[in-house]
Amino acid sequence: MRKDYKLEKRKYIIGGFITLIVAIYIIRLFELQICETKYKENADSNAFFRKTIYPSRGLMYDRNGELVVYNQPAYDIMMIPRDVAEYDTLDFCNTIQITKEQLLKRLHDIKDKRLNPSYSSYTPQTLISHLSVRDYGRIQEKLYRFPGFYIQKRVIRQYNHLAAANVVGNIREVNTRDIENDDYYKPGDYTGDLGVEKSYEKVLRGIKGEEILIRDAHGRIKGKYNNGSLDVSPISGKDIVLSLDIELQKYGETLMNGKIGAIVAIEPATGEILAMVSSPTYDPTLLTGRVRGKNYRKLVDNKYKPLFDRSLQAAYPPGSTFKPTQGLIFLQEGIINLSTAYPCYHGYINGIRVGCHSHGSPLTLLPALQTSCNAFFCWGLKNMIDRRSKYGSSAKAFEVWKNYLVSLGYGYRLGTDIPSESRGFIPNSAFYNKVYGENRWSANTIISVAIGQGEVLATPLQIANFAATVANRGYFITPHIVKEIKGDTLPQKLLEKRYPTINQEYFKDVVEGMRMAVTGGTCRLAAIKDIEVCGKTGTAQNPHGKDHSAFIGFAPKDNPKIAICVYVENGGWGASYGVPIGSLMMEKYLTGDIAPERKYLEERMIQSNTIIYSGVRKY
């Protein structure tokens, strides 16, 4: 009998098709049961409720053991959308003191994938954060009326001293970027924002715990699963000891009240920051609780920019506080020695007016530092930049000059442990080639950089660090705000000595010149009884208004305990505000009080105001 080959072929086709369908089902079942976790999570969520237990955030103390930042309990209303049944929305709103419109908007925002990309009806969502204790008490009593809602305990920051807001920072709710960058975070979590809270976030935040609760068929919590044997306890964040002296910080903020500017004080031997004042400042409690967002917007809109940390973000012309750097460079390069004298013809050099004030002429380095002679340092720069027999060209000479400044801590970030540090600006020869054309500029063209003007910019942190470098006679340790992490070690890079490319022997000469400025020069107001103070004034020209007042100094002269920079915008002469504020800060730190005969100076600084108000001063 003849075979029907078409029928035979059809049999294999049908068999293959059935085999393919079975294979697809098997693969899909494998994906659903083994690979896909969504359905398992959904099934688990019917039987179990995994509740996050948040750790206590690390505390902050000052260098003397004074508690600065601590925690206070806070409560959030959480919801699991799929578990929410019918409830009395009016009763709910009245209980927590919100309107029905606010509730509906919040529910809408939670489900909006643009605002809340990780939304799932099976996972906890934050409905209302930072309940007051009164609201928490009311809602706790009625919680059984609102199925699908529960209370999550958290912590908010509180402050023992209403100071150092720019240093300690604050905490805020995480955003989408935070969640994408770190899988530690879930929607509704909090993270450090600004200051130490931000830079030491991973140290302070601790490790979350988890509590596994079991549900009944109606979703009601019936107790701990397996008697809590699978629960994970949270691990508290590590406490931090700040290098800050909180009393000195508060004193600095008092002196700077009514002024725009900054104070940075450093312990030279360790690089530890003793005070870091940015003015105007703000009350750190404004950025806590449910009003944080509203207050943050007000601070952002404030025309004096209190959130802008002028101590390490503002880049200012350093003015005459820059002159000691020039003396060091000229000595190192052999441009001058201690006997080299330059004339000052009423602030003229080679027909170029650089401005100056009454003093003897000609001068050598030490009296030039004492009297803050502009002409001396301009002559020094001219003789360096235009010395082609030594350097080959002005551009090459200028690169040598710039590299010394970089080694002294200018022009680049120092690497402090507070975020958002500015690098300031030290121009290089390429910059001037672009501005004036290659080989079309000389020392005369850029002469103002010798006295900390022109294109030179520095942060108060960099200027204070230079004062610490001189105090140490030729080295510095990266300025840092954290002295100790309890149970951990500081990064080694914050503890290493850094040496400029200038021989240490030259620093003693600059120290002597800065001492002379206090005993009989521009810094006489800095003198403190029985303490040898070294200092240097700075008056930085300001094209937008009154000149800025600046000061650097350290004390005592030998074995110095504090180095400081003060910068007051629109303060005028360095001796007007920079010197007295710097001197008072050093006296307060070294002696604990201000001598009776200098109380008048303290009162004058506290009462003075350089911020522009209508009818007082144009700013």
JOHURA-V82035 format. One record per residue. N is the residue number from 0. RES is the residue in one letter. PHI is phi in radians with two decimals (* if undefined). Layout:
BEGIN
N|RES|PHI / N|RES|PHI
END
This chain:
BEGIN
0|M|* / 1|R|-1.38 / 2|K|-1.24 / 3|D|-1.64 / 4|Y|-1.13 / 5|K|-1.13 / 6|L|-1.14 / 7|E|-1.06 / 8|K|-1.15 / 9|R|-1.11 / 10|K|-1.06 / 11|Y|-1.21 / 12|I|-1.12 / 13|I|-1.11 / 14|G|-1.08 / 15|G|-1.14 / 16|F|-1.12 / 17|I|-1.11 / 18|T|-1.08 / 19|L|-1.09 / 20|I|-1.09 / 21|V|-1.07 / 22|A|-1.09 / 23|I|-1.08 / 24|Y|-1.08 / 25|I|-1.11 / 26|I|-1.09 / 27|R|-1.16 / 28|L|-1.10 / 29|F|-1.11 / 30|E|-1.08 / 31|L|-1.18 / 32|Q|-1.55 / 33|I|-1.90 / 34|C|-1.47 / 35|E|-1.37 / 36|T|-1.67 / 37|K|-1.02 / 38|Y|-1.23 / 39|K|-1.14 / 40|E|-1.10 / 41|N|-1.12 / 42|A|-1.16 / 43|D|-1.09 / 44|S|-1.16 / 45|N|-1.24 / 46|A|-1.77 / 47|F|-2.16 / 48|F|-2.21 / 49|R|-1.64 / 50|K|-1.81 / 51|T|-1.27 / 52|I|-1.91 / 53|Y|-1.46 / 54|P|-1.33 / 55|S|-1.28 / 56|R|-1.33 / 57|G|-1.03 / 58|L|-1.52 / 59|M|-2.16 / 60|Y|-2.10 / 61|D|-1.52 / 62|R|-1.10 / 63|N|-1.77 / 64|G|1.52 / 65|E|-1.35 / 66|L|-1.16 / 67|V|-1.90 / 68|V|-2.22 / 69|Y|-2.41 / 70|N|-1.93 / 71|Q|-2.37 / 72|P|-1.06 / 73|A|-2.40 / 74|Y|-2.33 / 75|D|-1.99 / 76|I|-1.58 / 77|M|-1.86 / 78|M|-2.48 / 79|I|-1.92 / 80|P|-0.86 / 81|R|-1.19 / 82|D|-1.63 / 83|V|-1.32 / 84|A|-1.85 / 85|E|-1.05 / 86|Y|-2.61 / 87|D|-1.41 / 88|T|-1.14 / 89|L|-1.16 / 90|D|-1.09 / 91|F|-1.07 / 92|C|-1.15 / 93|N|-1.13 / 94|T|-1.16 / 95|I|-1.85 / 96|Q|1.07 / 97|I|-2.28 / 98|T|-1.54 / 99|K|-1.12 / 100|E|-1.10 / 101|Q|-1.12 / 102|L|-1.10 / 103|L|-1.12 / 104|K|-1.12 / 105|R|-1.12 / 106|L|-1.09 / 107|H|-1.15 / 108|D|-1.11 / 109|I|-1.08 / 110|K|-1.50 / 111|D|-1.38 / 112|K|-1.12 / 113|R|-1.26 / 114|L|-1.50 / 115|N|-2.41 / 116|P|-1.02 / 117|S|-1.64 / 118|Y|-1.06 / 119|S|-2.55 / 120|S|-1.20 / 121|Y|-1.69 / 122|T|-1.93 / 123|P|-1.08 / 124|Q|-2.19 / 125|T|-1.42 / 126|L|-1.59 / 127|I|-2.31 / 128|S|-1.88 / 129|H|0.97 / 130|L|-1.15 / 131|S|-1.25 / 132|V|-1.05 / 133|R|-1.14 / 134|D|-1.10 / 135|Y|-1.07 / 136|G|-1.07 / 137|R|-1.18 / 138|I|-1.24 / 139|Q|-1.10 / 140|E|-1.17 / 141|K|-1.86 / 142|L|-1.01 / 143|Y|-1.11 / 144|R|-1.38 / 145|F|-2.11 / 146|P|-1.08 / 147|G|1.66 / 148|F|-1.90 / 149|Y|-2.67 / 150|I|-1.78 / 151|Q|-1.91 / 152|K|-1.47 / 153|R|-2.35 / 154|V|-2.25 / 155|I|-2.12 / 156|R|-1.45 / 157|Q|-2.26 / 158|Y|-2.20 / 159|N|-1.28 / 160|H|-2.34 / 161|L|-1.47 / 162|A|-2.64 / 163|A|1.05 / 164|A|-1.04 / 165|N|-1.23 / 166|V|-1.47 / 167|V|-1.31 / 168|G|1.37 / 169|N|-2.72 / 170|I|-2.10 / 171|R|-2.45 / 172|E|-1.26 / 173|V|-1.16 / 174|N|-1.93 / 175|T|-1.03 / 176|R|-1.11 / 177|D|-1.03 / 178|I|-1.17 / 179|E|-1.17 / 180|N|-1.48 / 181|D|-2.58 / 182|D|-1.28 / 183|Y|-1.12 / 184|Y|-1.55 / 185|K|-2.20 / 186|P|-0.92 / 187|G|1.65 / 188|D|-1.26 / 189|Y|-2.14 / 190|T|-2.47 / 191|G|-1.19 / 192|D|-2.38 / 193|L|1.32 / 194|G|1.00 / 195|V|-1.10 / 196|E|-0.99 / 197|K|-1.44 / 198|S|-1.23 / 199|Y|-1.97 / 200|E|-0.94 / 201|K|-1.20 / 202|V|-1.38 / 203|L|-1.39 / 204|R|-1.29 / 205|G|1.34 / 206|I|-2.21 / 207|K|-1.18 / 208|G|-1.91 / 209|E|-2.57 / 210|E|-2.06 / 211|I|-1.82 / 212|L|-1.91 / 213|I|-1.87 / 214|R|-1.89 / 215|D|-1.64 / 216|A|-1.11 / 217|H|-1.71 / 218|G|1.45 / 219|R|-1.39 / 220|I|-1.26 / 221|K|-1.93 / 222|G|2.33 / 223|K|-1.38 / 224|Y|-1.31 / 225|N|0.92 / 226|N|1.00 / 227|G|1.36 / 228|S|-1.18 / 229|L|-1.73 / 230|D|-1.15 / 231|V|-2.08 / 232|S|-1.34 / 233|P|-1.26 / 234|I|-1.99 / 235|S|-1.11 / 236|G|-1.16 / 237|K|-1.46 / 238|D|-1.28 / 239|I|-2.16 / 240|V|-1.81 / 241|L|-1.35 / 242|S|-1.32 / 243|L|-1.08 / 244|D|-1.71 / 245|I|-1.12 / 246|E|-1.22 / 247|L|-1.15 / 248|Q|-1.05 / 249|K|-1.12 / 250|Y|-1.12 / 251|G|-1.09 / 252|E|-1.16 / 253|T|-1.15 / 254|L|-1.11 / 255|M|-1.57 / 256|N|-1.05 / 257|G|1.44 / 258|K|-2.34 / 259|I|-1.91 / 260|G|2.73 / 261|A|-2.75 / 262|I|-2.28 / 263|V|-2.26 / 264|A|-2.09 / 265|I|-2.26 / 266|E|-1.44 / 267|P|-0.99 / 268|A|-1.18 / 269|T|-2.07 / 270|G|1.36 / 271|E|-1.32 / 272|I|-1.42 / 273|L|-1.52 / 274|A|-2.67 / 275|M|-2.54 / 276|V|-1.70 / 277|S|-2.12 / 278|S|-2.26 / 279|P|-1.18 / 280|T|-1.93 / 281|Y|-2.65 / 282|D|-1.29 / 283|P|-1.11 / 284|T|-1.22 / 285|L|-1.10 / 286|L|-1.82 / 287|T|-2.26 / 288|G|1.29 / 289|R|-1.27 / 290|V|-1.59 / 291|R|-0.98 / 292|G|-1.05 / 293|K|-1.13 / 294|N|-1.20 / 295|Y|-1.07 / 296|R|-1.10 / 297|K|-1.12 / 298|L|-1.17 / 299|V|-1.12 / 300|D|-1.42 / 301|N|-1.09 / 302|K|-1.17 / 303|Y|-1.61 / 304|K|0.90 / 305|P|-1.13 / 306|L|-1.34 / 307|F|-1.43 / 308|D|-1.42 / 309|R|-1.18 / 310|S|-1.17 / 311|L|-2.36 / 312|Q|-1.89 / 313|A|-1.34 / 314|A|-1.91 / 315|Y|-1.97 / 316|P|-1.18 / 317|P|-1.25 / 318|G|1.06 / 319|S|-1.25 / 320|T|-1.14 / 321|F|-1.44 / 322|K|-1.08 / 323|P|-1.05 / 324|T|-1.11 / 325|Q|-1.19 / 326|G|-1.02 / 327|L|-1.10 / 328|I|-1.13 / 329|F|-1.16 / 330|L|-1.16 / 331|Q|-1.08 / 332|E|-1.51 / 333|G|1.30 / 334|I|-1.23 / 335|I|-2.35 / 336|N|-2.31 / 337|L|-1.20 / 338|S|-1.74 / 339|T|-1.18 / 340|A|-2.10 / 341|Y|-2.14 / 342|P|-1.42 / 343|C|-2.32 / 344|Y|-1.58 / 345|H|0.98 / 346|G|1.44 / 347|Y|-1.84 / 348|I|-2.44 / 349|N|0.96 / 350|G|1.44 / 351|I|-1.68 / 352|R|-1.49 / 353|V|-1.91 / 354|G|1.33 / 355|C|-2.90 / 356|H|-2.42 / 357|S|-1.18 / 358|H|-2.96 / 359|G|-1.19 / 360|S|-2.71 / 361|P|-1.38 / 362|L|-2.21 / 363|T|-1.73 / 364|L|-1.01 / 365|L|-1.10 / 366|P|-1.19 / 367|A|-1.17 / 368|L|-1.21 / 369|Q|-1.06 / 370|T|-1.72 / 371|S|1.00 / 372|C|-1.29 / 373|N|-1.17 / 374|A|-1.08 / 375|F|-0.97 / 376|F|-1.34 / 377|C|-1.21 / 378|W|-1.08 / 379|G|-1.09 / 380|L|-1.14 / 381|K|-1.05 / 382|N|-1.19 / 383|M|-1.48 / 384|I|-1.16 / 385|D|-1.62 / 386|R|-1.51 / 387|R|-1.25 / 388|S|-1.13 / 389|K|-1.68 / 390|Y|-1.90 / 391|G|1.65 / 392|S|-2.80 / 393|S|-1.08 / 394|A|-1.09 / 395|K|-1.20 / 396|A|-1.10 / 397|F|-1.17 / 398|E|-1.12 / 399|V|-1.07 / 400|W|-0.99 / 401|K|-1.10 / 402|N|-1.12 / 403|Y|-1.09 / 404|L|-1.13 / 405|V|-1.06 / 406|S|-1.15 / 407|L|-1.49 / 408|G|1.79 / 409|Y|-1.74 / 410|G|1.51 / 411|Y|-2.45 / 412|R|-1.11 / 413|L|-1.29 / 414|G|1.61 / 415|T|-1.11 / 416|D|-1.61 / 417|I|-1.97 / 418|P|-1.22 / 419|S|1.26 / 420|E|-1.18 / 421|S|-1.49 / 422|R|-1.65 / 423|G|1.16 / 424|F|-2.75 / 425|I|-2.11 / 426|P|-1.16 / 427|N|-2.06 / 428|S|-1.15 / 429|A|-1.08 / 430|F|-1.06 / 431|Y|-1.29 / 432|N|-1.06 / 433|K|-1.24 / 434|V|-1.32 / 435|Y|-1.88 / 436|G|1.78 / 437|E|-1.10 / 438|N|1.06 / 439|R|-1.98 / 440|W|-2.45 / 441|S|-2.53 / 442|A|-1.05 / 443|N|-1.04 / 444|T|-1.19 / 445|I|-2.07 / 446|I|-1.00 / 447|S|-1.20 / 448|V|-1.16 / 449|A|-1.12 / 450|I|-2.02 / 451|G|1.26 / 452|Q|-2.05 / 453|G|1.11 / 454|E|-1.51 / 455|V|-1.25 / 456|L|-2.35 / 457|A|-2.57 / 458|T|-1.53 / 459|P|-0.96 / 460|L|-1.10 / 461|Q|-1.14 / 462|I|-1.17 / 463|A|-1.13 / 464|N|-1.11 / 465|F|-1.13 / 466|A|-1.04 / 467|A|-1.17 / 468|T|-1.13 / 469|V|-1.15 / 470|A|-1.03 / 471|N|-1.45 / 472|R|1.02 / 473|G|2.09 / 474|Y|-2.71 / 475|F|-2.51 / 476|I|-1.97 / 477|T|-0.82 / 478|P|-1.03 / 479|H|-2.51 / 480|I|-1.78 / 481|V|-1.78 / 482|K|-1.55 / 483|E|-2.71 / 484|I|-1.91 / 485|K|-1.07 / 486|G|1.40 / 487|D|-2.61 / 488|T|-2.05 / 489|L|-1.28 / 490|P|-0.98 / 491|Q|-1.03 / 492|K|-1.11 / 493|L|-1.46 / 494|L|-2.02 / 495|E|-1.44 / 496|K|-1.29 / 497|R|-2.11 / 498|Y|-1.91 / 499|P|-1.11 / 500|T|-1.54 / 501|I|-2.13 / 502|N|-1.00 / 503|Q|-1.11 / 504|E|-1.07 / 505|Y|-1.37 / 506|F|-1.18 / 507|K|-1.10 / 508|D|-1.21 / 509|V|-1.15 / 510|V|-0.99 / 511|E|-1.12 / 512|G|-1.11 / 513|M|-1.25 / 514|R|-1.19 / 515|M|-1.09 / 516|A|-1.12 / 517|V|-1.50 / 518|T|-1.33 / 519|G|-2.83 / 520|G|-2.29 / 521|T|-1.32 / 522|C|-1.92 / 523|R|-1.03 / 524|L|-1.19 / 525|A|-1.39 / 526|A|-1.09 / 527|I|-2.16 / 528|K|-1.02 / 529|D|1.18 / 530|I|-2.24 / 531|E|-1.43 / 532|V|-1.76 / 533|C|-2.02 / 534|G|-2.73 / 535|K|-2.66 / 536|T|-1.35 / 537|G|-2.60 / 538|T|-2.14 / 539|A|-1.71 / 540|Q|-1.10 / 541|N|-2.29 / 542|P|-1.19 / 543|H|-1.77 / 544|G|2.89 / 545|K|-1.12 / 546|D|-1.05 / 547|H|-1.57 / 548|S|-1.80 / 549|A|-2.36 / 550|F|-2.74 / 551|I|-2.19 / 552|G|-2.95 / 553|F|-2.71 / 554|A|-2.84 / 555|P|-1.13 / 556|K|-1.04 / 557|D|-1.80 / 558|N|0.95 / 559|P|-1.12 / 560|K|-1.85 / 561|I|-2.60 / 562|A|-2.14 / 563|I|-2.53 / 564|C|-2.24 / 565|V|-2.14 / 566|Y|-2.41 / 567|V|-2.07 / 568|E|-1.13 / 569|N|1.02 / 570|G|-1.55 / 571|G|1.46 / 572|W|-1.04 / 573|G|-1.01 / 574|A|-1.31 / 575|S|-1.30 / 576|Y|-2.27 / 577|G|-1.01 / 578|V|-1.12 / 579|P|-1.09 / 580|I|-1.15 / 581|G|-1.07 / 582|S|-1.14 / 583|L|-1.09 / 584|M|-1.08 / 585|M|-1.15 / 586|E|-1.12 / 587|K|-1.05 / 588|Y|-1.26 / 589|L|-1.41 / 590|T|-2.03 / 591|G|1.53 / 592|D|-2.77 / 593|I|-1.87 / 594|A|-1.04 / 595|P|-0.94 / 596|E|-1.25 / 597|R|-1.96 / 598|K|-1.11 / 599|Y|-1.05 / 600|L|-1.18 / 601|E|-1.04 / 602|E|-1.11 / 603|R|-1.13 / 604|M|-1.21 / 605|I|-1.16 / 606|Q|-1.45 / 607|S|-1.27 / 608|N|-2.47 / 609|T|-1.97 / 610|I|-1.29 / 611|I|-1.43 / 612|Y|-2.01 / 613|S|-0.97 / 614|G|1.47 / 615|V|-1.84 / 616|R|-2.74 / 617|K|-1.41 / 618|Y|-2.16
END
